């Protein structure tokens, strides 16, 4: 249908599809995305047309305050409110639907994708302010940029200059786009359904009751989460890229085999790339980047990492997680000044650096996944205690799936699946498709686990 | 050939290849992995497949069938066993699992393919029609099993289960709906006059003050529980009734006799706690079911008031768990009424103890 429509009307279909997609979960939360859209549309026009620098700053502040305000109310306010019995909120919802819905949202359900689309629209108004882009004159087309359904709920966070020209262009149907879209989505579903969903029960066991398990089991649970979140989020990003590519739209790569990074800095160039570049461009660089004094630079780094940690959720453990990454980043940078690392290190040293970074990232995930610092510290203690208590049993099928995933991650180092598989002849290509399809249909996890990043 | 035509041909070929892959995947899964998945997620289907070819009668039951009183019972035989003693020349197979209801039996019955099965007995209790049962927090887990029980290609069931294409409403949402229905749904009937307009109000009106006016909390809680369990009128919108209709149709299409075993409830205790209104309502609902399912090949066996109050293993709460006597008289009643279908095979079994 998309390709049959004249290009000037495609935005209507995309907008309708995107709003239907978002509203299908909870129609009342559509009002938030419409609010963000209308707010930033008009403020960007004002910023662009205003000659007065103070007025432009005020309009920009209004945009930032409006978007962060919505984010604060629906995501972070609960941190400062007392705990509420879910049933009492249900009672409130029955007596007053509007207030009940708001109470329910504040306490129990964050509007899906709110952290993503608010940041996406903020980047737009900030870019208009700095005159990097001209504002979009067409409200409908701007609304499509904000709500484009493949990347609406969990990114990648796109920039206006990258996405909008594609949304406006008269993209023709391309067979190779469709082919690559299928490949990306297939591999994405394999990562999410076969790897992430099968690892989640293992990590849940350990994180829900850390006191029960010994060192080996605890470490297994922690590693299981590390791969779960990677497969979950990278899988979603690939599915989003595939869905967009089917419409002729290229979204940015969000993951580039991050667990093969040699240091924390490289990790953040490979993990959730759209978020890390957002914080680099809209927080780190405006704070001065690395063009300030050393002490100020270190504070900037810690600030950016802790805020990006906090972006993930309304819990102090996310702050700690971000802070850990900031501290590790600084430690490595200062460490390199004391002991410079040779760029042509031998394979053993490279491998050690990869392993070191991997283990540090996994230990940091403990704070990301645990909902309390007490549980996080219990898990850390369990890992290093050396005791053998309750053990975990893992099904052979899960181990086999993980082995397939591990090998594919090695093979796909710095490659994308759709481009990598393209070089093979059709019998091998289709054999790989068949294996992935069979794994998805026969071995996908069956517990109730939504995409992890949907909660952000 | 135009580019569009070339692309169309490519797509058609690839879709055909995909269809072939799916067929091979389904065959591979069914051959090598299906049984272990059934064992993990849908054990009753595995049991049905194993016993149907050697059974003349299949009994679908839940905990009422196999619960017994360890202090009083000399026999721990199940209701289905006691029924089978009345038909010694017929093989009885039993599918038993706690908390199952009509909606879960339905896909299992659809899976009966054996020509040998001529009659099925399906247990039901009145409580299965109430809000607590319909919105039970167990329902999501049961619907997951029902997804695997459906008569579809096994790989399709496995995939649908992974994609959670079944009713997996969260427990909090279910309890919200239950609370709303108790609070706001109006109790109304042309044939019955309710003491209060809603269940919540009926519970509030039911009080147990002692001589000093102090409320007996335990009795009050039990009375609330009984009202919530039985205060409803079964109507066409009730999902359990729809399941019963669907089950009757499936049995009819397969040429199988269908017996609904309406289990006994502790009406004596209900009367003492809440009063004759509630018991009258229970009888009315039972009679509705008996009238509705009266067909040459379908019947409802009414055991509602058959078991005396002292026989229940749980003397207070609403469970359909009976001691030996209760299980035997229910079985005798079902067996006697089944003569309509299996008359020639009937045998008067030993006296009830």
Interface residues (C-beta under 8 A of the other chain):
Chain A: X86 X87 X90 X91 X93 X94 X108 X173 X175 X178 X193 X197 X430 X433 X434 X437 X438 X440 X441 X442 X444 X445 X446 X448
Chain B: X4 X7 X10 X11 X17 X18 X21 X22 X24 X25 X28 X29 X33 X41 X140 X144 X155 X158 X159 X161 X162 X163 X164 X168 X172 X175 X176 X179 X180 X183 X184
